[in-house]
Amino acid sequence: MKSQLSVLQRSEISNPPSHGARIVSLILNTPELFEEWKRDIQTMAGRIIEMRKELYHLLTEKLHTPGNWDHIVNQIGMFRWVCFDAG
């Protein structure tokens, strides 16, 4: 029984459903949907930029938090990878 469940589980993970790929294909190949998707991305990016500005203002103007917080508004993208030197 355990081996049968392992086979079933392995096939489910190795072969994900194609629903997502079909949706992406539909969006990328339908001009109206593609334009809507681009507007949605611009809206989301704009919200992230505004949230960063608000955080920067809070840290620097309201809380007077020590340090340089410029990286918050200068960064591009949603994630920041930080590498710490172990030595």
Biopython code that builds the backbone (N, CA, C, O; Angstrom):
import numpy as np
from Bio.PDB.StructureBuilder import StructureBuilder

atoms = [
    (1, "MET", "N", (0.824, -1.189, 0.000)),
    (1, "MET", "CA", (0.000, 0.000, 0.000)),
    (1, "MET", "C", (0.869, 1.255, 0.000)),
    (1, "MET", "O", (0.613, 2.197, -0.750)),
    (2, "LYS", "N", (1.909, 1.258, 0.857)),
    (2, "LYS", "CA", (2.785, 2.427, 0.944)),
    (2, "LYS", "C", (3.489, 2.684, -0.386)),
    (2, "LYS", "O", (3.621, 3.831, -0.811)),
    (3, "SER", "N", (3.943, 1.610, -1.043)),
    (3, "SER", "CA", (4.643, 1.797, -2.321)),
    (3, "SER", "C", (3.687, 2.336, -3.391)),
    (3, "SER", "O", (4.092, 3.138, -4.233)),
    (4, "GLN", "N", (2.443, 1.909, -3.365)),
    (4, "GLN", "CA", (1.460, 2.415, -4.329)),
    (4, "GLN", "C", (1.184, 3.901, -4.107)),
    (4, "GLN", "O", (1.056, 4.669, -5.061)),
    (5, "LEU", "N", (1.095, 4.293, -2.841)),
    (5, "LEU", "CA", (0.896, 5.705, -2.533)),
    (5, "LEU", "C", (2.104, 6.537, -2.945)),
    (5, "LEU", "O", (1.955, 7.668, -3.407)),
    (6, "SER", "N", (3.296, 5.980, -2.778)),
    (6, "SER", "CA", (4.510, 6.680, -3.189)),
    (6, "SER", "C", (4.525, 6.903, -4.692)),
    (6, "SER", "O", (4.891, 7.983, -5.156)),
    (7, "VAL", "N", (4.133, 5.895, -5.452)),
    (7, "VAL", "CA", (4.080, 6.010, -6.914)),
    (7, "VAL", "C", (3.059, 7.075, -7.317)),
    (7, "VAL", "O", (3.331, 7.910, -8.179)),
    (8, "LEU", "N", (1.901, 7.039, -6.698)),
    (8, "LEU", "CA", (0.850, 8.003, -7.004)),
    (8, "LEU", "C", (1.307, 9.417, -6.656)),
    (8, "LEU", "O", (1.122, 10.341, -7.447)),
    (9, "GLN", "N", (1.892, 9.585, -5.496)),
    (9, "GLN", "CA", (2.360, 10.899, -5.061)),
    (9, "GLN", "C", (3.451, 11.413, -5.994)),
    (9, "GLN", "O", (3.445, 12.585, -6.368)),
    (10, "ARG", "N", (4.378, 10.552, -6.369)),
    (10, "ARG", "CA", (5.465, 10.940, -7.259)),
    (10, "ARG", "C", (4.928, 11.402, -8.607)),
    (10, "ARG", "O", (5.421, 12.381, -9.167)),
    (11, "SER", "N", (3.928, 10.712, -9.131)),
    (11, "SER", "CA", (3.378, 11.090, -10.438)),
    (11, "SER", "C", (2.629, 12.414, -10.353)),
    (11, "SER", "O", (2.625, 13.182, -11.314)),
    (12, "GLU", "N", (2.005, 12.687, -9.230)),
    (12, "GLU", "CA", (1.292, 13.960, -9.065)),
    (12, "GLU", "C", (2.261, 15.135, -9.018)),
    (12, "GLU", "O", (1.989, 16.188, -9.595)),
    (13, "ILE", "N", (3.377, 14.962, -8.342)),
    (13, "ILE", "CA", (4.364, 16.033, -8.220)),
    (13, "ILE", "C", (5.126, 16.217, -9.527)),
    (13, "ILE", "O", (5.390, 17.348, -9.934)),
    (14, "SER", "N", (5.478, 15.133, -10.179)),
    (14, "SER", "CA", (6.276, 15.194, -11.399)),
    (14, "SER", "C", (5.475, 15.677, -12.597)),
    (14, "SER", "O", (6.058, 16.178, -13.559)),
    (15, "ASN", "N", (4.179, 15.541, -12.564)),
    (15, "ASN", "CA", (3.330, 15.927, -13.692)),
    (15, "ASN", "C", (2.216, 16.859, -13.220)),
    (15, "ASN", "O", (1.064, 16.446, -13.084)),
    (16, "PRO", "N", (2.571, 18.121, -12.971)),
    (16, "PRO", "CA", (1.537, 19.036, -12.492)),
    (16, "PRO", "C", (0.472, 19.252, -13.564)),
    (16, "PRO", "O", (0.745, 19.053, -14.748)),
    (17, "PRO", "N", (-0.724, 19.651, -13.174)),
    (17, "PRO", "CA", (-1.780, 19.881, -14.152)),
    (17, "PRO", "C", (-1.399, 21.011, -15.105)),
    (17, "PRO", "O", (-0.615, 21.896, -14.760)),
    (18, "SER", "N", (-1.954, 20.967, -16.280)),
    (18, "SER", "CA", (-1.611, 21.966, -17.299)),
    (18, "SER", "C", (-2.521, 23.185, -17.252)),
    (18, "SER", "O", (-2.445, 24.040, -18.135)),
    (19, "HIS", "N", (-3.381, 23.283, -16.242)),
    (19, "HIS", "CA", (-4.320, 24.408, -16.184)),
    (19, "HIS", "C", (-3.593, 25.754, -16.203)),
    (19, "HIS", "O", (-3.968, 26.660, -16.948)),
    (20, "GLY", "N", (-2.563, 25.873, -15.386)),
    (20, "GLY", "CA", (-1.829, 27.135, -15.308)),
    (20, "GLY", "C", (-1.210, 27.523, -16.636)),
    (20, "GLY", "O", (-1.272, 28.685, -17.038)),
    (21, "ALA", "N", (-0.615, 26.560, -17.315)),
    (21, "ALA", "CA", (0.002, 26.829, -18.617)),
    (21, "ALA", "C", (-1.044, 27.265, -19.638)),
    (21, "ALA", "O", (-0.780, 28.133, -20.470)),
    (22, "ARG", "N", (-2.220, 26.668, -19.575)),
    (22, "ARG", "CA", (-3.288, 27.059, -20.507)),
    (22, "ARG", "C", (-3.755, 28.490, -20.247)),
    (22, "ARG", "O", (-4.015, 29.250, -21.180)),
    (23, "ILE", "N", (-3.855, 28.840, -18.980)),
    (23, "ILE", "CA", (-4.280, 30.199, -18.633)),
    (23, "ILE", "C", (-3.243, 31.213, -19.100)),
    (23, "ILE", "O", (-3.592, 32.235, -19.691)),
    (24, "VAL", "N", (-1.971, 30.934, -18.837)),
    (24, "VAL", "CA", (-0.899, 31.838, -19.264)),
    (24, "VAL", "C", (-0.899, 31.972, -20.779)),
    (24, "VAL", "O", (-0.778, 33.078, -21.305)),
    (25, "SER", "N", (-1.034, 30.867, -21.473)),
    (25, "SER", "CA", (-1.061, 30.902, -22.936)),
    (25, "SER", "C", (-2.230, 31.744, -23.441)),
    (25, "SER", "O", (-2.081, 32.529, -24.377)),
    (26, "LEU", "N", (-3.385, 31.575, -22.818)),
    (26, "LEU", "CA", (-4.561, 32.350, -23.216)),
    (26, "LEU", "C", (-4.307, 33.842, -23.027)),
    (26, "LEU", "O", (-4.621, 34.641, -23.909)),
    (27, "ILE", "N", (-3.748, 34.217, -21.895)),
    (27, "ILE", "CA", (-3.485, 35.627, -21.601)),
    (27, "ILE", "C", (-2.453, 36.206, -22.565)),
    (27, "ILE", "O", (-2.642, 37.300, -23.097)),
    (28, "LEU", "N", (-1.375, 35.481, -22.789)),
    (28, "LEU", "CA", (-0.309, 35.992, -23.648)),
    (28, "LEU", "C", (-0.704, 36.041, -25.120)),
    (28, "LEU", "O", (-0.127, 36.810, -25.889)),
    (29, "ASN", "N", (-1.668, 35.240, -25.515)),
    (29, "ASN", "CA", (-2.061, 35.177, -26.924)),
    (29, "ASN", "C", (-3.377, 35.885, -27.240)),
    (29, "ASN", "O", (-3.845, 35.834, -28.377)),
    (30, "THR", "N", (-3.978, 36.546, -26.247)),
    (30, "THR", "CA", (-5.194, 37.320, -26.478)),
    (30, "THR", "C", (-4.865, 38.780, -26.202)),
    (30, "THR", "O", (-4.632, 39.147, -25.051)),
    (31, "PRO", "N", (-4.842, 39.616, -27.227)),
    (31, "PRO", "CA", (-4.397, 41.006, -27.044)),
    (31, "PRO", "C", (-5.115, 41.747, -25.912)),
    (31, "PRO", "O", (-4.469, 42.474, -25.156)),
    (32, "GLU", "N", (-6.425, 41.582, -25.779)),
    (32, "GLU", "CA", (-7.158, 42.288, -24.723)),
    (32, "GLU", "C", (-6.725, 41.813, -23.341)),
    (32, "GLU", "O", (-6.519, 42.624, -22.438)),
    (33, "LEU", "N", (-6.589, 40.509, -23.179)),
    (33, "LEU", "CA", (-6.163, 39.961, -21.890)),
    (33, "LEU", "C", (-4.718, 40.334, -21.581)),
    (33, "LEU", "O", (-4.372, 40.608, -20.432)),
    (34, "PHE", "N", (-3.882, 40.343, -22.610)),
    (34, "PHE", "CA", (-2.480, 40.714, -22.423)),
    (34, "PHE", "C", (-2.366, 42.163, -21.958)),
    (34, "PHE", "O", (-1.570, 42.458, -21.067)),
    (35, "GLU", "N", (-3.150, 43.073, -22.544)),
    (35, "GLU", "CA", (-3.139, 44.475, -22.123)),
    (35, "GLU", "C", (-3.649, 44.624, -20.692)),
    (35, "GLU", "O", (-3.105, 45.412, -19.917)),
    (36, "GLU", "N", (-4.685, 43.875, -20.342)),
    (36, "GLU", "CA", (-5.201, 43.909, -18.974)),
    (36, "GLU", "C", (-4.151, 43.415, -17.988)),
    (36, "GLU", "O", (-3.983, 43.988, -16.912)),
    (37, "TRP", "N", (-3.445, 42.348, -18.358)),
    (37, "TRP", "CA", (-2.389, 41.794, -17.507)),
    (37, "TRP", "C", (-1.290, 42.837, -17.289)),
    (37, "TRP", "O", (-0.804, 43.001, -16.169)),
    (38, "LYS", "N", (-0.897, 43.541, -18.356)),
    (38, "LYS", "CA", (0.140, 44.567, -18.231)),
    (38, "LYS", "C", (-0.317, 45.697, -17.315)),
    (38, "LYS", "O", (0.475, 46.203, -16.520)),
    (39, "ARG", "N", (-1.583, 46.100, -17.415)),
    (39, "ARG", "CA", (-2.117, 47.131, -16.516)),
    (39, "ARG", "C", (-2.089, 46.648, -15.069)),
    (39, "ARG", "O", (-1.747, 47.405, -14.161)),
    (40, "ASP", "N", (-2.451, 45.383, -14.863)),
    (40, "ASP", "CA", (-2.424, 44.819, -13.508)),
    (40, "ASP", "C", (-1.016, 44.817, -12.931)),
    (40, "ASP", "O", (-0.826, 45.122, -11.754)),
    (41, "ILE", "N", (-0.035, 44.479, -13.748)),
    (41, "ILE", "CA", (1.364, 44.473, -13.308)),
    (41, "ILE", "C", (1.804, 45.891, -12.956)),
    (41, "ILE", "O", (2.484, 46.098, -11.951)),
    (42, "GLN", "N", (1.417, 46.875, -13.786)),
    (42, "GLN", "CA", (1.774, 48.267, -13.503)),
    (42, "GLN", "C", (1.132, 48.735, -12.198)),
    (42, "GLN", "O", (1.764, 49.444, -11.414)),
    (43, "THR", "N", (-0.113, 48.344, -11.964)),
    (43, "THR", "CA", (-0.793, 48.711, -10.722)),
    (43, "THR", "C", (-0.067, 48.125, -9.524)),
    (43, "THR", "O", (0.162, 48.816, -8.531)),
    (44, "MET", "N", (0.292, 46.861, -9.616)),
    (44, "MET", "CA", (0.971, 46.198, -8.511)),
    (44, "MET", "C", (2.345, 46.836, -8.253)),
    (44, "MET", "O", (2.721, 47.057, -7.102)),
    (45, "ALA", "N", (3.083, 47.127, -9.315)),
    (45, "ALA", "CA", (4.395, 47.754, -9.162)),
    (45, "ALA", "C", (4.250, 49.141, -8.542)),
    (45, "ALA", "O", (5.054, 49.529, -7.693)),
    (46, "GLY", "N", (3.233, 49.887, -8.960)),
    (46, "GLY", "CA", (2.994, 51.211, -8.399)),
    (46, "GLY", "C", (2.678, 51.152, -6.912)),
    (46, "GLY", "O", (3.133, 51.999, -6.143)),
    (47, "ARG", "N", (1.901, 50.157, -6.506)),
    (47, "ARG", "CA", (1.580, 49.995, -5.088)),
    (47, "ARG", "C", (2.833, 49.699, -4.269)),
    (47, "ARG", "O", (3.004, 50.223, -3.168)),
    (48, "ILE", "N", (3.702, 48.860, -4.812)),
    (48, "ILE", "CA", (4.947, 48.533, -4.107)),
    (48, "ILE", "C", (5.800, 49.782, -3.945)),
    (48, "ILE", "O", (6.356, 50.018, -2.872)),
    (49, "ILE", "N", (5.907, 50.585, -4.999)),
    (49, "ILE", "CA", (6.694, 51.822, -4.944)),
    (49, "ILE", "C", (6.119, 52.763, -3.884)),
    (49, "ILE", "O", (6.865, 53.345, -3.097)),
    (50, "GLU", "N", (4.803, 52.909, -3.866)),
    (50, "GLU", "CA", (4.167, 53.794, -2.885)),
    (50, "GLU", "C", (4.362, 53.290, -1.451)),
    (50, "GLU", "O", (4.598, 54.086, -0.542)),
    (51, "MET", "N", (4.267, 51.981, -1.247)),
    (51, "MET", "CA", (4.486, 51.426, 0.091)),
    (51, "MET", "C", (5.921, 51.669, 0.550)),
    (51, "MET", "O", (6.160, 51.943, 1.726)),
    (52, "ARG", "N", (6.871, 51.568, -0.372)),
    (52, "ARG", "CA", (8.266, 51.830, -0.024)),
    (52, "ARG", "C", (8.467, 53.282, 0.373)),
    (52, "ARG", "O", (9.186, 53.582, 1.326)),
    (53, "LYS", "N", (7.822, 54.186, -0.372)),
    (53, "LYS", "CA", (7.919, 55.610, -0.036)),
    (53, "LYS", "C", (7.335, 55.878, 1.349)),
    (53, "LYS", "O", (7.910, 56.631, 2.135)),
    (54, "GLU", "N", (6.201, 55.268, 1.641)),
    (54, "GLU", "CA", (5.583, 55.441, 2.956)),
    (54, "GLU", "C", (6.465, 54.904, 4.076)),
    (54, "GLU", "O", (6.607, 55.542, 5.120)),
    (55, "LEU", "N", (7.060, 53.727, 3.860)),
    (55, "LEU", "CA", (7.950, 53.148, 4.865)),
    (55, "LEU", "C", (9.166, 54.035, 5.080)),
    (55, "LEU", "O", (9.578, 54.277, 6.215)),
    (56, "TYR", "N", (9.734, 54.514, 3.988)),
    (56, "TYR", "CA", (10.898, 55.396, 4.076)),
    (56, "TYR", "C", (10.557, 56.654, 4.873)),
    (56, "TYR", "O", (11.315, 57.070, 5.750)),
    (57, "HIS", "N", (9.413, 57.251, 4.558)),
    (57, "HIS", "CA", (8.972, 58.457, 5.271)),
    (57, "HIS", "C", (8.772, 58.164, 6.758)),
    (57, "HIS", "O", (9.177, 58.953, 7.612)),
    (58, "LEU", "N", (8.150, 57.035, 7.058)),
    (58, "LEU", "CA", (7.926, 56.660, 8.454)),
    (58, "LEU", "C", (9.250, 56.509, 9.203)),
    (58, "LEU", "O", (9.407, 57.027, 10.309)),
    (59, "LEU", "N", (10.197, 55.799, 8.595)),
    (59, "LEU", "CA", (11.479, 55.558, 9.256)),
    (59, "LEU", "C", (12.310, 56.824, 9.413)),
    (59, "LEU", "O", (12.948, 57.024, 10.447)),
    (60, "THR", "N", (12.308, 57.678, 8.396)),
    (60, "THR", "CA", (13.205, 58.841, 8.423)),
    (60, "THR", "C", (12.573, 60.084, 9.039)),
    (60, "THR", "O", (13.218, 60.773, 9.829)),
    (61, "GLU", "N", (11.335, 60.377, 8.695)),
    (61, "GLU", "CA", (10.712, 61.629, 9.133)),
    (61, "GLU", "C", (9.960, 61.494, 10.457)),
    (61, "GLU", "O", (10.070, 62.355, 11.330)),
    (62, "LYS", "N", (9.203, 60.422, 10.599)),
    (62, "LYS", "CA", (8.376, 60.294, 11.803)),
    (62, "LYS", "C", (9.119, 59.656, 12.970)),
    (62, "LYS", "O", (9.056, 60.154, 14.094)),
    (63, "LEU", "N", (9.812, 58.571, 12.713)),
    (63, "LEU", "CA", (10.482, 57.842, 13.793)),
    (63, "LEU", "C", (11.935, 58.257, 13.994)),
    (63, "LEU", "O", (12.544, 57.936, 15.015)),
    (64, "HIS", "N", (12.492, 58.976, 13.010)),
    (64, "HIS", "CA", (13.909, 59.401, 13.063)),
    (64, "HIS", "C", (14.819, 58.218, 13.384)),
    (64, "HIS", "O", (15.692, 58.299, 14.248)),
    (65, "THR", "N", (14.595, 57.133, 12.676)),
    (65, "THR", "CA", (15.363, 55.908, 12.886)),
    (65, "THR", "C", (16.795, 56.121, 12.397)),
    (65, "THR", "O", (16.994, 56.563, 11.265)),
    (66, "PRO", "N", (17.790, 55.818, 13.223)),
    (66, "PRO", "CA", (19.187, 56.009, 12.803)),
    (66, "PRO", "C", (19.538, 55.130, 11.606)),
    (66, "PRO", "O", (18.981, 54.047, 11.423)),
    (67, "GLY", "N", (20.453, 55.610, 10.814)),
    (67, "GLY", "CA", (20.935, 54.843, 9.673)),
    (67, "GLY", "C", (20.466, 55.442, 8.362)),
    (67, "GLY", "O", (19.684, 56.391, 8.323)),
    (68, "ASN", "N", (20.967, 54.860, 7.303)),
    (68, "ASN", "CA", (20.606, 55.296, 5.957)),
    (68, "ASN", "C", (19.574, 54.324, 5.396)),
    (68, "ASN", "O", (19.847, 53.131, 5.266)),
    (69, "TRP", "N", (18.414, 54.821, 5.072)),
    (69, "TRP", "CA", (17.313, 53.984, 4.592)),
    (69, "TRP", "C", (17.040, 54.190, 3.105)),
    (69, "TRP", "O", (15.984, 53.801, 2.607)),
    (70, "ASP", "N", (17.990, 54.801, 2.396)),
    (70, "ASP", "CA", (17.797, 55.089, 0.972)),
    (70, "ASP", "C", (17.545, 53.837, 0.140)),
    (70, "ASP", "O", (16.853, 53.889, -0.877)),
    (71, "HIS", "N", (18.108, 52.714, 0.575)),
    (71, "HIS", "CA", (17.954, 51.482, -0.209)),
    (71, "HIS", "C", (16.486, 51.080, -0.352)),
    (71, "HIS", "O", (16.123, 50.381, -1.298)),
    (72, "ILE", "N", (15.649, 51.517, 0.579)),
    (72, "ILE", "CA", (14.227, 51.151, 0.520)),
    (72, "ILE", "C", (13.574, 51.755, -0.716)),
    (72, "ILE", "O", (12.777, 51.090, -1.379)),
    (73, "VAL", "N", (13.896, 52.995, -1.035)),
    (73, "VAL", "CA", (13.274, 53.640, -2.194)),
    (73, "VAL", "C", (14.096, 53.487, -3.468)),
    (73, "VAL", "O", (13.582, 53.705, -4.565)),
    (74, "ASN", "N", (15.369, 53.114, -3.333)),
    (74, "ASN", "CA", (16.215, 52.947, -4.523)),
    (74, "ASN", "C", (16.156, 51.538, -5.097)),
    (74, "ASN", "O", (16.515, 51.320, -6.254)),
    (75, "GLN", "N", (15.712, 50.601, -4.307)),
    (75, "GLN", "CA", (15.682, 49.201, -4.737)),
    (75, "GLN", "C", (14.631, 48.993, -5.823)),
    (75, "GLN", "O", (13.580, 49.636, -5.817)),
    (76, "ILE", "N", (14.921, 48.102, -6.740)),
    (76, "ILE", "CA", (13.980, 47.733, -7.793)),
    (76, "ILE", "C", (13.588, 46.277, -7.562)),
    (76, "ILE", "O", (14.440, 45.449, -7.241)),
    (77, "GLY", "N", (12.335, 45.968, -7.720)),
    (77, "GLY", "CA", (11.872, 44.601, -7.539)),
    (77, "GLY", "C", (11.200, 44.426, -6.188)),
    (77, "GLY", "O", (11.149, 45.348, -5.374)),
    (78, "MET", "N", (10.681, 43.216, -5.968)),
    (78, "MET", "CA", (9.944, 42.935, -4.749)),
    (78, "MET", "C", (10.818, 42.361, -3.648)),
    (78, "MET", "O", (10.463, 42.440, -2.472)),
    (79, "PHE", "N", (11.949, 41.788, -4.011)),
    (79, "PHE", "CA", (12.759, 41.086, -3.024)),
    (79, "PHE", "C", (14.167, 41.644, -3.021)),
    (79, "PHE", "O", (14.678, 42.115, -4.037)),
    (80, "ARG", "N", (14.775, 41.576, -1.857)),
    (80, "ARG", "CA", (16.172, 41.999, -1.730)),
    (80, "ARG", "C", (16.943, 40.847, -1.114)),
    (80, "ARG", "O", (16.625, 40.384, -0.018)),
    (81, "TRP", "N", (17.939, 40.399, -1.814)),
    (81, "TRP", "CA", (18.768, 39.307, -1.298)),
    (81, "TRP", "C", (19.933, 39.912, -0.558)),
    (81, "TRP", "O", (20.660, 40.744, -1.102)),
    (82, "VAL", "N", (20.114, 39.503, 0.673)),
    (82, "VAL", "CA", (21.198, 40.030, 1.505)),
    (82, "VAL", "C", (22.142, 38.877, 1.809)),
    (82, "VAL", "O", (21.720, 37.806, 2.246)),
    (83, "CYS", "N", (23.408, 39.112, 1.571)),
    (83, "CYS", "CA", (24.427, 38.114, 1.892)),
    (83, "CYS", "C", (25.262, 38.655, 3.041)),
    (83, "CYS", "O", (25.791, 39.764, 2.970)),
    (84, "PHE", "N", (25.374, 37.882, 4.075)),
    (84, "PHE", "CA", (26.156, 38.277, 5.230)),
    (84, "PHE", "C", (27.501, 37.548, 5.206)),
    (84, "PHE", "O", (27.581, 36.355, 4.913)),
    (85, "ASP", "N", (28.536, 38.295, 5.519)),
    (85, "ASP", "CA", (29.866, 37.706, 5.593)),
    (85, "ASP", "C", (29.986, 36.980, 6.933)),
    (85, "ASP", "O", (29.851, 37.590, 7.994)),
    (86, "ALA", "N", (30.237, 35.691, 6.874)),
    (86, "ALA", "CA", (30.321, 34.878, 8.094)),
    (86, "ALA", "C", (31.620, 35.135, 8.856)),
    (86, "ALA", "O", (31.720, 34.791, 10.033)),
    (87, "GLY", "N", (32.601, 35.726, 8.208)),
    (87, "GLY", "CA", (33.898, 35.893, 8.868)),
    (87, "GLY", "C", (34.038, 37.224, 9.436)),
    (87, "GLY", "O", (35.071, 37.537, 10.029)),
]
sb = StructureBuilder()
sb.init_structure("model")
sb.init_model(0)
sb.init_chain("A")
sb.init_seg("    ")
for serial, (resi, resn, name, xyz) in enumerate(atoms, 1):
    if name == "N":
        sb.init_residue(resn, " ", resi, " ")
    sb.init_atom(name, np.array(xyz, "f"), 0.0, 1.0, " ", f" {name:<3s}", serial, name[0])
structure = sb.get_structure()
